Structure formats: C-alpha cells, structure tokens
C-alpha cells in the first residue's frame, strides 16, 4: 500500500517505510533547520521526488497558480529518472507499506497528491491511503 501524510504527523506501525519527498527539511527561508522534522520521522529521504527548486520558487515566490504548478510537476514526474524511481517505489508498495511524507497539511495543495496520481498511472493496482 502507498500512503501519504504530513511528515510531522504521528508515526504509525502501518506506515511501513516512511520516505520524505521534500527537497529540504528547513523553514521557509530554506536555511534554518525545521526543528519539528527529526531524523526519526522518516526512514529515507528522497529529494529527487520533491518539486525542483525553480518550480517551488515560481509557486511560493512568484505566484504560480496551483493548476500551473500541477502541470509542471506532473511533467517533471515523466522524466526518465523520476519515473523509474516512482516505478521502483510503487512496485515495492505492492508488497509492503510505503508512506510518502511532506510538510504540507493540505493534501489538495501538496505535491504528494500529484505523486500519488502518477503512482496510480504507472501501477494501476496499487492500493492507496492518502492524507
């Protein structure tokens, strides 16, 4: 099963392998460590599944709409390296629980929802629990 949830949410046994898909574990300034995100909150850190820095900057600093962000991020997930990472994790999630983690509370405005969509496209029989 593939799950998604905020990285600072409670750790549950059913989370399985917890993977941070954030580019960095800092506050919004990009430098100061976010003291709410501790190494024990995740098992693996995969910044390769985070939105590219330019895309994040366009969204947070230059007012890129969520719809345009979504299109550009999904385009990013079609690149060879990203797609192969998604496929590898997704096929693993057919056998074990994998939870993708990001700082955003609102799944509707988080790249976790877009990643989940891409996982489902590549592995249609993958069960999901999205938060």
LOBA-849784 format. One record per residue (C-alpha): x, y, z; residue number from 1. Coordinates in nm, 3 decimals. Each point is the difference from the previous one (the first is absolute). Layout:
BEGIN
@X X; Y Y; Z Z; k NUM .
...
***
This chain:
BEGIN
@X 0.000; Y 0.000; Z 0.000; k 1 .
@X 0.111; Y 0.354; Z -0.076; k 2 .
@X -0.087; Y 0.256; Z 0.264; k 3 .
@X 0.060; Y 0.372; Z 0.018; k 4 .
@X -0.008; Y 0.231; Z 0.301; k 5 .
@X 0.169; Y 0.304; Z 0.152; k 6 .
@X 0.348; Y -0.074; Z 0.132; k 7 .
@X -0.080; Y 0.137; Z 0.346; k 8 .
@X -0.306; Y -0.224; Z 0.042; k 9 .
@X 0.003; Y -0.287; Z 0.246; k 10 .
@X 0.209; Y -0.299; Z -0.096; k 11 .
@X -0.214; Y -0.311; Z -0.036; k 12 .
@X 0.109; Y -0.362; Z -0.031; k 13 .
@X -0.203; Y -0.026; Z -0.321; k 14 .
@X 0.213; Y 0.274; Z -0.162; k 15 .
@X 0.262; Y -0.256; Z -0.096; k 16 .
@X 0.297; Y 0.175; Z -0.160; k 17 .
@X -0.036; Y 0.375; Z 0.046; k 18 .
@X 0.153; Y 0.201; Z -0.285; k 19 .
@X 0.046; Y 0.374; Z 0.012; k 20 .
@X -0.063; Y 0.143; Z -0.347; k 21 .
@X 0.104; Y 0.352; Z 0.100; k 22 .
@X 0.285; Y 0.189; Z -0.161; k 23 .
@X 0.122; Y 0.119; Z 0.340; k 24 .
@X -0.098; Y -0.022; Z 0.366; k 25 .
@X 0.017; Y 0.371; Z 0.074; k 26 .
@X -0.228; Y 0.288; Z 0.078; k 27 .
@X -0.128; Y 0.214; Z -0.288; k 28 .
@X 0.327; Y 0.193; Z -0.013; k 29 .
@X 0.162; Y -0.315; Z -0.139; k 30 .
@X 0.287; Y 0.021; Z 0.250; k 31 .
@X -0.123; Y -0.033; Z 0.357; k 32 .
@X -0.059; Y -0.365; Z 0.095; k 33 .
@X -0.362; Y -0.077; Z 0.081; k 34 .
@X 0.030; Y -0.133; Z 0.353; k 35 .
@X -0.337; Y -0.175; Z -0.039; k 36 .
@X 0.151; Y -0.236; Z -0.258; k 37 .
@X 0.227; Y -0.250; Z 0.167; k 38 .
@X 0.196; Y -0.286; Z -0.160; k 39 .
@X -0.222; Y -0.251; Z 0.181; k 40 .
@X -0.303; Y 0.134; Z -0.192; k 41 .
@X 0.115; Y -0.171; Z -0.320; k 42 .
@X 0.201; Y -0.303; Z -0.110; k 43 .
@X 0.113; Y 0.132; Z -0.338; k 44 .
@X 0.034; Y 0.346; Z -0.146; k 45 .
@X -0.072; Y 0.021; Z -0.372; k 46 .
@X 0.041; Y 0.362; Z -0.109; k 47 .
@X -0.008; Y -0.129; Z -0.358; k 48 .
@X -0.381; Y -0.026; Z 0.037; k 49 .
@X -0.033; Y 0.357; Z 0.126; k 50 .
@X -0.098; Y 0.279; Z -0.236; k 51 .
@X 0.308; Y 0.156; Z -0.165; k 52 .
@X 0.125; Y 0.319; Z 0.170; k 53 .
@X -0.103; Y 0.226; Z -0.289; k 54 .
@X -0.352; Y -0.139; Z 0.004; k 55 .
@X -0.028; Y 0.054; Z 0.376; k 56 .
@X 0.128; Y 0.354; Z -0.039; k 57 .
@X -0.249; Y 0.073; Z -0.275; k 58 .
@X -0.282; Y -0.130; Z 0.219; k 59 .
@X 0.091; Y 0.151; Z 0.336; k 60 .
@X 0.177; Y 0.320; Z -0.103; k 61 .
@X -0.131; Y 0.088; Z -0.344; k 62 .
@X -0.368; Y -0.093; Z 0.031; k 63 .
@X -0.018; Y -0.298; Z -0.235; k 64 .
@X -0.354; Y -0.141; Z 0.022; k 65 .
@X -0.058; Y -0.346; Z 0.146; k 66 .
@X -0.134; Y -0.118; Z -0.336; k 67 .
@X 0.317; Y 0.112; Z -0.180; k 68 .
@X 0.217; Y -0.142; Z 0.279; k 69 .
@X -0.181; Y -0.334; Z -0.036; k 70 .
@X 0.056; Y -0.013; Z -0.375; k 71 .
@X 0.370; Y 0.078; Z 0.033; k 72 .
@X 0.052; Y -0.243; Z 0.288; k 73 .
@X -0.176; Y -0.281; Z -0.183; k 74 .
@X 0.218; Y 0.073; Z -0.304; k 75 .
@X 0.300; Y -0.036; Z 0.233; k 76 .
@X -0.128; Y -0.341; Z 0.115; k 77 .
@X 0.011; Y -0.120; Z -0.361; k 78 .
@X 0.377; Y 0.043; Z -0.021; k 79 .
@X 0.189; Y -0.327; Z -0.025; k 80 .
@X 0.170; Y 0.009; Z 0.342; k 81 .
@X -0.309; Y 0.114; Z 0.188; k 82 .
@X -0.224; Y -0.251; Z -0.173; k 83 .
@X 0.240; Y -0.286; Z 0.076; k 84 .
@X 0.012; Y 0.104; Z 0.369; k 85 .
@X -0.380; Y 0.009; Z 0.016; k 86 .
@X -0.024; Y -0.341; Z -0.166; k 87 .
@X 0.256; Y -0.152; Z 0.238; k 88 .
@X -0.174; Y 0.137; Z 0.310; k 89 .
@X -0.343; Y -0.084; Z -0.136; k 90 .
@X 0.084; Y -0.362; Z -0.072; k 91 .
@X 0.145; Y -0.025; Z 0.351; k 92 .
@X -0.325; Y 0.145; Z 0.138; k 93 .
@X -0.185; Y -0.295; Z -0.153; k 94 .
@X 0.173; Y -0.218; Z 0.262; k 95 .
@X 0.066; Y 0.235; Z 0.294; k 96 .
@X -0.145; Y 0.323; Z 0.130; k 97 .
@X 0.177; Y 0.315; Z -0.115; k 98 .
@X -0.092; Y 0.346; Z 0.127; k 99 .
@X 0.100; Y 0.316; Z -0.188; k 100 .
@X 0.052; Y 0.298; Z 0.227; k 101 .
@X 0.004; Y 0.377; Z -0.052; k 102 .
@X -0.051; Y 0.301; Z 0.225; k 103 .
@X -0.330; Y 0.116; Z -0.156; k 104 .
@X -0.316; Y -0.062; Z 0.206; k 105 .
@X -0.240; Y 0.044; Z -0.291; k 106 .
@X 0.027; Y -0.296; Z -0.238; k 107 .
@X -0.199; Y 0.188; Z -0.264; k 108 .
@X 0.284; Y 0.254; Z -0.028; k 109 .
@X 0.294; Y -0.234; Z 0.047; k 110 .
@X 0.214; Y -0.182; Z -0.252; k 111 .
@X -0.076; Y -0.324; Z 0.190; k 112 .
@X -0.339; Y -0.004; Z -0.174; k 113 .
@X 0.168; Y 0.044; Z -0.338; k 114 .
@X 0.253; Y -0.272; Z 0.076; k 115 .
@X -0.283; Y -0.233; Z 0.101; k 116 .
@X -0.173; Y 0.070; Z -0.330; k 117 .
@X 0.318; Y -0.088; Z -0.189; k 118 .
@X 0.052; Y -0.317; Z 0.209; k 119 .
@X -0.355; Y -0.109; Z -0.089; k 120 .
@X 0.061; Y 0.066; Z -0.370; k 121 .
@X 0.313; Y -0.215; Z 0.002; k 122 .
@X -0.132; Y -0.272; Z 0.233; k 123 .
@X -0.382; Y -0.009; Z -0.031; k 124 .
@X -0.052; Y -0.285; Z 0.252; k 125 .
@X 0.185; Y 0.186; Z 0.279; k 126 .
@X -0.214; Y 0.054; Z 0.312; k 127 .
@X 0.022; Y 0.350; Z 0.146; k 128 .
@X -0.080; Y 0.182; Z 0.323; k 129 .
@X 0.047; Y 0.374; Z -0.054; k 130 .
@X 0.007; Y 0.256; Z 0.279; k 131 .
***
